[in-house]
Amino acid sequence: MKYVLEIENVSKLFFGLVAIDNLTIKVKPGQIYGIIGPNGAGKTTLFNCVTGIYKPEKGTIKYKGEDITGMSSYKIAQKGVLRTFQNIRLFKEMSVAENIMAGCHTKSKQKWYHSIIHTPFYKKDNEASWKTVEELMEFFNLTKFALTPVGDLSYGNQRKVEMARALAAKPELLILDEPAAGLNENETIELTNIILKIKEMGLGIMMIEHDMDMVMKLTDYITVINFGKEISQGIPSFVQDDPRVIEAYIGSDDDEDEE
């Protein structure tokens, strides 16, 4: 499998306004792919198209060679594309363990009656799921919070729970929407190390992030978008020095002259 995700000539419009303009992006297994750009550039809209929240007006999105364009979100998740959100979405009254367990249900083969009559399949599946939960809590250093309601955790630990829940569904593509948002310096360093460990598992990772130090340390390849259109693409060192990227973020001398 050469690419885990292929976004080909994708465009998305809202009431005639172009949010995504003819984007093409290809993510390899085991690659951390960064999507960066100024606020309002269309980054989250792109992720929403990939995960089935929006359907693009043009182009195709393929996961492991299969066309998933316009497929419903839950089916895309079942196939192995999982995401976190810029604004954390967890079950705040439920414990850490229960939140992570919810991710296991994405790939569960249980039928509704299995849990009622506690079939051998139910017991085996349930035991495997709890083992996954335990392993992920250990991986994210959350074991001591296993029974703690998620709403009582720090923001940084809530971020880790959200990522653990996504990994519980055993994805092959993990999509992170501003994972460092709201984190302090130490939490950001910890998260950076966690993402590198996730990469070692062989997952493809796409991430939106405004922390440029984090982006440059983590990513293997970057696409920069502005007003929904690609303005640069390449390895971090190339993108960082691209005049088009610098202009998009801080403006040009011409802009200053106009003021």
MARBA-326408 format. One record per residue (C-alpha): residue number from 1; residue in one letter; y, z, x. Coordinates in Angstrom, 3 decimals. Each point is the difference from the previous one (the first is absolute). Layout:
BEGIN
@n: NUM; res: A; north: Y; up: Z; east: X
...
! end
This chain:
BEGIN
@n: 1; res: M; north: 0.000; up: 0.000; east: 0.000
@n: 2; res: K; north: 3.164; up: -1.216; east: 1.706
@n: 3; res: Y; north: 2.489; up: 1.515; east: -2.457
@n: 4; res: V; north: -0.340; up: 2.938; east: -2.362
@n: 5; res: L; north: 3.122; up: -1.117; east: -1.908
@n: 6; res: E; north: 1.654; up: -3.408; east: -0.354
@n: 7; res: I; north: 3.345; up: -0.279; east: -1.775
@n: 8; res: E; north: 0.793; up: -3.699; east: -0.273
@n: 9; res: N; north: 3.375; up: -1.378; east: -1.170
@n: 10; res: V; north: 0.518; up: 2.843; east: -2.463
@n: 11; res: S; north: 3.154; up: 0.182; east: -2.107
@n: 12; res: K; north: 1.003; up: 2.579; east: -2.626
@n: 13; res: L; north: 2.953; up: -0.286; east: -2.367
@n: 14; res: F; north: 1.667; up: 2.485; east: -2.347
@n: 15; res: F; north: 2.114; up: -1.562; east: -2.749
@n: 16; res: G; north: 0.535; up: -3.045; east: 2.180
@n: 17; res: L; north: 0.969; up: 1.998; east: 3.091
@n: 18; res: V; north: -2.214; up: -0.535; east: 3.045
@n: 19; res: A; north: -1.498; up: 3.283; east: 1.262
@n: 20; res: I; north: -2.671; up: -1.586; east: 2.239
@n: 21; res: D; north: 0.628; up: -3.469; east: 1.381
@n: 22; res: N; north: -2.960; up: -2.069; east: 1.219
@n: 23; res: L; north: -1.531; up: 2.681; east: 2.266
@n: 24; res: T; north: -3.115; up: -0.600; east: 2.098
@n: 25; res: I; north: -1.677; up: 2.959; east: 1.735
@n: 26; res: K; north: -3.522; up: 0.376; east: 1.396
@n: 27; res: V; north: -1.499; up: 3.362; east: 0.940
@n: 28; res: K; north: -3.046; up: 0.361; east: 2.241
@n: 29; res: P; north: -2.619; up: 2.777; east: -0.257
@n: 30; res: G; north: 0.958; up: 2.917; east: 2.239
@n: 31; res: Q; north: 3.626; up: -1.158; east: 0.217
@n: 32; res: I; north: 3.096; up: 2.028; east: -0.853
@n: 33; res: Y; north: 2.425; up: -2.453; east: -1.573
@n: 34; res: G; north: 3.589; up: 1.104; east: -0.544
@n: 35; res: I; north: 2.309; up: -1.266; east: -2.732
@n: 36; res: I; north: 3.611; up: 0.898; east: 0.732
@n: 37; res: G; north: 3.439; up: -0.988; east: -1.233
@n: 38; res: P; north: 3.215; up: 1.452; east: -1.454
@n: 39; res: N; north: -0.020; up: 1.911; east: -3.291
@n: 40; res: G; north: -0.556; up: -2.342; east: -2.927
@n: 41; res: A; north: -1.632; up: -2.661; east: 2.165
@n: 42; res: G; north: -3.059; up: -0.250; east: -2.270
@n: 43; res: K; north: -2.524; up: 1.999; east: 2.040
@n: 44; res: T; north: -1.375; up: 2.202; east: -2.788
@n: 45; res: T; north: 0.018; up: -2.973; east: -2.387
@n: 46; res: L; north: -2.313; up: -1.762; east: 2.448
@n: 47; res: F; north: -2.373; up: 2.981; east: 0.034
@n: 48; res: N; north: 0.098; up: 0.099; east: -3.795
@n: 49; res: C; north: -1.100; up: -3.648; east: -0.072
@n: 50; res: V; north: -2.874; up: 0.702; east: 2.407
@n: 51; res: T; north: -1.233; up: 2.989; east: -2.025
@n: 52; res: G; north: 0.226; up: -1.645; east: -3.419
@n: 53; res: I; north: 3.032; up: 1.809; east: -1.399
@n: 54; res: Y; north: 1.864; up: -3.324; east: -0.071
@n: 55; res: K; north: -1.308; up: -3.529; east: -0.260
@n: 56; res: P; north: 1.812; up: -2.517; east: 2.224
@n: 57; res: E; north: 1.402; up: -3.168; east: -1.568
@n: 58; res: K; north: -1.161; up: -2.047; east: 2.974
@n: 59; res: G; north: -2.544; up: 0.210; east: 2.809
@n: 60; res: T; north: -3.350; up: 1.692; east: 0.505
@n: 61; res: I; north: -1.193; up: 3.374; east: 1.279
@n: 62; res: K; north: -3.510; up: 0.169; east: 1.434
@n: 63; res: Y; north: -1.972; up: 3.088; east: 0.970
@n: 64; res: K; north: -2.936; up: -0.738; east: 2.317
@n: 65; res: G; north: 0.238; up: -3.636; east: -1.098
@n: 66; res: E; north: -0.049; up: 0.771; east: -3.745
@n: 67; res: D; north: 3.001; up: -0.941; east: -2.126
@n: 68; res: I; north: 1.359; up: 3.234; east: -1.531
@n: 69; res: T; north: 3.335; up: -1.454; east: -1.180
@n: 70; res: G; north: 0.970; up: 1.660; east: -3.283
@n: 71; res: M; north: -3.200; up: 2.069; east: -0.149
@n: 72; res: S; north: 0.395; up: 3.430; east: -1.624
@n: 73; res: S; north: 0.822; up: 2.921; east: 2.288
@n: 74; res: Y; north: -3.181; up: 1.966; east: -0.632
@n: 75; res: K; north: -2.202; up: -3.004; east: 0.806
@n: 76; res: I; north: 1.903; up: -0.614; east: 3.243
@n: 77; res: A; north: -0.462; up: 3.679; east: 0.894
@n: 78; res: Q; north: -3.729; up: -0.198; east: -0.750
@n: 79; res: K; north: -0.289; up: -2.972; east: 2.335
@n: 80; res: G; north: 1.482; up: 2.008; east: 2.865
@n: 81; res: V; north: 3.816; up: -0.288; east: -0.008
@n: 82; res: L; north: 1.554; up: 3.484; east: -0.281
@n: 83; res: R; north: 3.589; up: 1.144; east: 0.342
@n: 84; res: T; north: 2.356; up: 2.931; east: 0.233
@n: 85; res: F; north: 3.466; up: 0.027; east: -1.527
@n: 86; res: Q; north: 3.514; up: 0.634; east: 1.261
@n: 87; res: N; north: 0.260; up: 2.762; east: -2.601
@n: 88; res: I; north: -3.149; up: 2.117; east: 0.226
@n: 89; res: R; north: -2.255; up: -0.319; east: -3.056
@n: 90; res: L; north: -2.487; up: 2.859; east: -0.158
@n: 91; res: F; north: -1.430; up: 2.324; east: -2.648
@n: 92; res: K; north: 2.246; up: 2.938; east: 0.865
@n: 93; res: E; north: -1.914; up: 2.635; east: -2.006
@n: 94; res: M; north: -3.364; up: -1.002; east: 1.451
@n: 95; res: S; north: -1.314; up: 1.263; east: 3.320
@n: 96; res: V; north: -0.039; up: -1.970; east: 3.246
@n: 97; res: A; north: -3.772; up: -0.463; east: -0.295
@n: 98; res: E; north: 0.253; up: -1.206; east: -3.603
@n: 99; res: N; north: 2.734; up: -2.506; east: 0.851
@n: 100; res: I; north: -2.079; up: -1.489; east: 2.810
@n: 101; res: M; north: -3.061; up: -0.013; east: -2.262
@n: 102; res: A; north: 1.962; up: -2.196; east: -2.434
@n: 103; res: G; north: 0.016; up: -2.701; east: 2.670
@n: 104; res: C; north: -3.793; up: 0.088; east: 0.222
@n: 105; res: H; north: -0.261; up: -0.979; east: -3.667
@n: 106; res: T; north: 1.523; up: -3.419; east: 0.764
@n: 107; res: K; north: -3.262; up: -1.192; east: 1.559
@n: 108; res: S; north: -2.399; up: 2.165; east: -2.037
@n: 109; res: K; north: -2.839; up: -1.835; east: -1.782
@n: 110; res: Q; north: -0.493; up: 2.809; east: -2.527
@n: 111; res: K; north: -0.091; up: -0.720; east: -3.726
@n: 112; res: W; north: 1.628; up: 2.301; east: -2.544
@n: 113; res: Y; north: -3.336; up: 1.521; east: -1.063
@n: 114; res: H; north: -1.097; up: 0.927; east: 3.543
@n: 115; res: S; north: 2.309; up: 3.009; east: 0.104
@n: 116; res: I; north: -1.117; up: 1.171; east: -3.455
@n: 117; res: I; north: -3.724; up: 0.149; east: 0.696
@n: 118; res: H; north: 0.330; up: 0.550; east: 3.768
@n: 119; res: T; north: -2.404; up: -2.714; east: 1.058
@n: 120; res: P; north: -1.377; up: -0.036; east: 3.569
@n: 121; res: F; north: 2.387; up: -2.880; east: 0.711
@n: 122; res: Y; north: 2.932; up: 2.147; east: -1.142
@n: 123; res: K; north: -1.015; up: 2.852; east: 2.283
@n: 124; res: K; north: -0.502; up: -2.272; east: 3.004
@n: 125; res: D; north: 3.295; up: -1.831; east: -0.584
@n: 126; res: N; north: 1.873; up: 3.264; east: -0.534
@n: 127; res: E; north: -1.395; up: 1.546; east: 3.178
@n: 128; res: A; north: 0.978; up: -3.097; east: 2.021
@n: 129; res: S; north: 3.524; up: 0.100; east: -1.456
@n: 130; res: W; north: 0.523; up: 3.663; east: 0.875
@n: 131; res: K; north: -1.257; up: -0.682; east: 3.514
@n: 132; res: T; north: 2.648; up: -2.727; east: 0.289
@n: 133; res: V; north: 2.656; up: 2.446; east: -1.256
@n: 134; res: E; north: -1.014; up: 2.584; east: 2.603
@n: 135; res: E; north: 0.074; up: -2.557; east: 2.804
@n: 136; res: L; north: 3.450; up: -1.257; east: -1.005
@n: 137; res: M; north: 1.444; up: 3.504; east: -0.314
@n: 138; res: E; north: -1.220; up: 0.689; east: 3.527
@n: 139; res: F; north: 1.367; up: -3.344; east: 1.262
@n: 140; res: F; north: 3.460; up: 0.752; east: -1.419
@n: 141; res: N; north: -0.099; up: 3.706; east: 0.921
@n: 142; res: L; north: 0.122; up: 0.991; east: -3.678
@n: 143; res: T; north: -3.168; up: 2.100; east: -0.295
@n: 144; res: K; north: 1.900; up: 3.289; east: -0.229
@n: 145; res: F; north: 1.893; up: -1.409; east: -3.011
@n: 146; res: A; north: -3.138; up: -1.190; east: -1.837
@n: 147; res: L; north: 0.606; up: 2.168; east: -3.095
@n: 148; res: T; north: 3.798; up: -0.039; east: 0.144
@n: 149; res: P; north: 1.851; up: -1.887; east: -2.757
@n: 150; res: V; north: 1.598; up: -3.057; east: 1.607
@n: 151; res: G; north: 3.382; up: 0.893; east: -1.476
@n: 152; res: D; north: 0.058; up: 3.135; east: 2.177
@n: 153; res: L; north: -0.361; up: -1.951; east: 3.266
@n: 154; res: S; north: 2.723; up: -1.152; east: 2.372
@n: 155; res: Y; north: 1.166; up: -3.583; east: -0.349
@n: 156; res: G; north: -1.794; up: -0.959; east: 3.218
@n: 157; res: N; north: -3.321; up: 1.369; east: -1.214
@n: 158; res: Q; north: 0.433; up: -1.734; east: -3.339
@n: 159; res: R; north: 0.356; up: -3.265; east: 1.929
@n: 160; res: K; north: -3.297; up: 0.725; east: 1.740
@n: 161; res: V; north: -1.729; up: 0.740; east: -3.320
@n: 162; res: E; north: 1.203; up: -3.325; east: -1.392
@n: 163; res: M; north: -1.375; up: -1.855; east: 3.015
@n: 164; res: A; north: -3.274; up: 1.950; east: -0.164
@n: 165; res: R; north: -0.392; up: -0.920; east: -3.673
@n: 166; res: A; north: 0.489; up: -3.680; east: 0.852
@n: 167; res: L; north: -2.591; up: 0.190; east: 2.799
@n: 168; res: A; north: -2.464; up: 1.726; east: -2.350
@n: 169; res: A; north: -0.328; up: -3.346; east: -1.788
@n: 170; res: K; north: -1.275; up: -1.526; east: 3.269
@n: 171; res: P; north: 2.562; up: -2.815; east: 0.270
@n: 172; res: E; north: -0.011; up: -2.829; east: 2.498
@n: 173; res: L; north: 3.751; up: -0.481; east: -0.420
@n: 174; res: L; north: 2.344; up: 2.999; east: -0.171
@n: 175; res: I; north: 3.581; up: -0.615; east: -1.132
@n: 176; res: L; north: 2.574; up: 2.643; east: 0.931
@n: 177; res: D; north: 3.427; up: -0.073; east: -1.642
@n: 178; res: E; north: 2.367; up: 2.000; east: 2.229
@n: 179; res: P; north: -2.569; up: 2.616; east: 1.068
@n: 180; res: A; north: 2.530; up: 1.904; east: 2.157
@n: 181; res: A; north: 2.651; up: 0.281; east: -2.725
@n: 182; res: G; north: 1.126; up: 3.608; east: -0.331
@n: 183; res: L; north: -1.915; up: 1.217; east: 3.046
@n: 184; res: N; north: 1.454; up: 1.964; east: 2.887
@n: 185; res: E; north: -0.476; up: -1.028; east: 3.628
@n: 186; res: N; north: -3.205; up: 1.987; east: 0.573
@n: 187; res: E; north: -1.535; up: -1.217; east: -3.254
@n: 188; res: T; north: 0.855; up: -3.591; east: 0.920
@n: 189; res: I; north: -1.712; up: 0.362; east: 3.381
@n: 190; res: E; north: -3.093; up: 1.456; east: -1.686
@n: 191; res: L; north: -0.049; up: -2.810; east: -2.556
@n: 192; res: T; north: 0.335; up: -2.626; east: 2.740
@n: 193; res: N; north: -3.093; up: 1.398; east: 1.718
@n: 194; res: I; north: -1.897; up: 0.052; east: -3.298
@n: 195; res: I; north: 0.809; up: -3.666; east: -0.716
@n: 196; res: L; north: -1.226; up: -0.964; east: 3.482
@n: 197; res: K; north: -3.285; up: 1.828; east: -0.699
@n: 198; res: I; north: -0.321; up: -1.847; east: -3.320
@n: 199; res: K; north: 0.479; up: -3.271; east: 1.856
@n: 200; res: E; north: -2.949; up: 0.931; east: 2.241
@n: 201; res: M; north: -2.191; up: 0.001; east: -3.124
@n: 202; res: G; north: 0.544; up: -3.769; east: -0.170
@n: 203; res: L; north: 2.276; up: -0.033; east: -3.034
@n: 204; res: G; north: 2.798; up: -2.480; east: -0.417
@n: 205; res: I; north: 3.265; up: 1.845; east: -0.584
@n: 206; res: M; north: 3.246; up: -1.327; east: -1.459
@n: 207; res: M; north: 3.011; up: 2.262; east: 0.085
@n: 208; res: I; north: 3.639; up: 0.070; east: -1.019
@n: 209; res: E; north: 1.973; up: 2.432; east: 2.100
@n: 210; res: H; north: 3.671; up: 0.594; east: 0.833
@n: 211; res: D; north: -0.715; up: 2.191; east: 3.024
@n: 212; res: M; north: 0.296; up: -2.708; east: 2.656
@n: 213; res: D; north: -1.385; up: 2.173; east: 2.799
@n: 214; res: M; north: -3.135; up: 0.526; east: -2.067
@n: 215; res: V; north: -0.235; up: -3.688; east: -0.877
@n: 216; res: M; north: 0.294; up: -1.116; east: 3.621
@n: 217; res: K; north: -2.623; up: 2.517; east: 1.166
@n: 218; res: L; north: -2.526; up: -0.724; east: -2.732
@n: 219; res: T; north: 0.080; up: -3.631; east: -1.023
@n: 220; res: D; north: -1.828; up: -2.922; east: 1.580
@n: 221; res: Y; north: 2.009; up: -2.622; east: -1.861
@n: 222; res: I; north: 3.109; up: 0.008; east: -2.204
@n: 223; res: T; north: 1.586; up: -2.139; east: -2.674
@n: 224; res: V; north: 3.680; up: 0.603; east: -0.679
@n: 225; res: I; north: 1.328; up: -0.979; east: -3.422
@n: 226; res: N; north: 3.510; up: -0.114; east: -1.412
@n: 227; res: F; north: 0.860; up: -0.990; east: -3.571
@n: 228; res: G; north: -3.719; up: -0.638; east: -0.488
@n: 229; res: K; north: -0.226; up: -2.596; east: 2.756
@n: 230; res: E; north: -1.617; up: 0.207; east: 3.428
@n: 231; res: I; north: 2.598; up: 0.024; east: 2.758
@n: 232; res: S; north: -2.268; up: 0.908; east: 2.923
@n: 233; res: Q; north: -3.658; up: 0.513; east: 0.796
@n: 234; res: G; north: -1.799; up: 1.047; east: 3.175
@n: 235; res: I; north: -1.000; up: 2.874; east: 2.263
@n: 236; res: P; north: 2.313; up: 3.054; east: -0.044
@n: 237; res: S; north: 1.769; up: -0.790; east: 3.296
@n: 238; res: F; north: 0.910; up: -3.498; east: -1.228
@n: 239; res: V; north: 1.196; up: 1.148; east: -3.414
@n: 240; res: Q; north: 2.038; up: 2.847; east: 1.469
@n: 241; res: D; north: 2.092; up: -2.408; east: 2.091
@n: 242; res: D; north: 0.263; up: -2.815; east: -2.563
@n: 243; res: P; north: 3.716; up: -0.649; east: -0.724
@n: 244; res: R; north: -0.833; up: -0.799; east: -3.639
@n: 245; res: V; north: -1.506; up: 3.463; east: -0.448
@n: 246; res: I; north: 2.920; up: 1.737; east: 1.693
@n: 247; res: E; north: 2.413; up: -1.900; east: -2.243
@n: 248; res: A; north: -1.955; up: 0.920; east: -3.160
@n: 249; res: Y; north: 0.138; up: 3.697; east: 0.851
@n: 250; res: I; north: 3.471; up: 0.440; east: 1.495
@n: 251; res: G; north: 1.852; up: -3.199; east: -0.938
@n: 252; res: S; north: 1.554; up: -2.680; east: 2.164
@n: 253; res: D; north: 3.338; up: -0.169; east: 1.798
@n: 254; res: D; north: 1.086; up: -2.536; east: -2.652
@n: 255; res: D; north: -0.573; up: 2.637; east: -2.708
@n: 256; res: E; north: 2.251; up: 2.428; east: 1.871
@n: 257; res: D; north: 2.692; up: -2.669; east: 0.382
@n: 258; res: E; north: -0.049; up: -0.624; east: -3.759
@n: 259; res: E; north: 0.651; up: 3.668; east: -0.671
! end
